[in-house]
Structure formats: structure tokens, C-alpha cells
């Protein structure tokens, strides 16, 4: 009897804890793909690989852990977006606004960052191996001597 109960509990635990967790809101993914507008959306962990998000409005969207591999983000606005641990490998990031975005530990390898706006963006731990960066100022830390301290 006890063995049967333990076996049932073990099977139940495996089903509950072993199932993949989907954090993104499917309605938000659909909204983005249909309209190109999804400010403040929950797209955490979403698979947007290869998507054409040209001019998309993703201000303050949560894209943490999202797969944006080979995605076209030309002219997209990701101001304040959370892209922590996102995969942006081989993405086309041309004239993209990433002001105050969180790109910590993001994979930007082999991406093309052309005229991207990164003011105030966090790039700690970001992978830029093989990235083509043109007309995009990327800071390496420290303070700007020409900017007054914030109090």
C-alpha cells in the first residue's frame, strides 16, 4: 500500500515539476506578430527566432530569456525592455532603440548593431563575439566625465 502511494506521488511530482514552464503570454506573442506593437508585454522566454520585427514597439516589454536569433529588429523601439539572457545571435539591430534596456548576459554574437541607441543600457556579461558594431557607442563602464553626477 505504502509503495503504491509513494509511486503515485513520485509520478505526480515528475509530471508537475518536470513539465516545461511557459512564461510568455501567447496573446502578447500573437499581438506582436500581427500588429508590431506590444509595449509592456510579457514575452519572457518567447520563441521569436527569425521574426521580422521591423519598427516594432516593444518599449518596456519583458523579453528575458527570449529567443530572438536571426530576428530583424530594424527601427524597433525596445526602450526600457528587459532582454536579460535573451538570444540575439545573428540578429539585425539597425537603428534600433535600446535606451535603458537590460541586455545583461544577452547573446549578441554575430549580430549586426548598426546605429543602435544604447544610452543607459546594461550590457554586463553580454556576448558580443563576432558582432559587427558600427556607429553604435558601447561603454565599458565607469562614469562620463562630461556628465554631472546624479544625486
C-alpha angles and dihedrals in degrees: 000000000000090000091054092050092048091049091050091049092049091051092047092049091050091051094047099042100031096056116102114253118229111202101173121094107242090209090056092051090050091046091052095048094046101041107017088230125104111137113178092008125153104240095149109156093358119157106233095151112158093003121152102231096164109166092356119167106228099150111161091356120153107237096155109155092000120152107237095156112157091358120154107230096167110157093355120149112226096160108162093359121152108233096159110155090358119152108235095158112155091359120155105234104176120160087346120159112227098159111159090356121150109235096160111154091355118154107236094158115149090001124140113235106185119171091338118166110231102162109150092000120143113232100166109149093000115153110232096164109147092359117148106224117186128168089350117120111219117189123215097205137274127087132301108246090206093057121075118239116264114237 
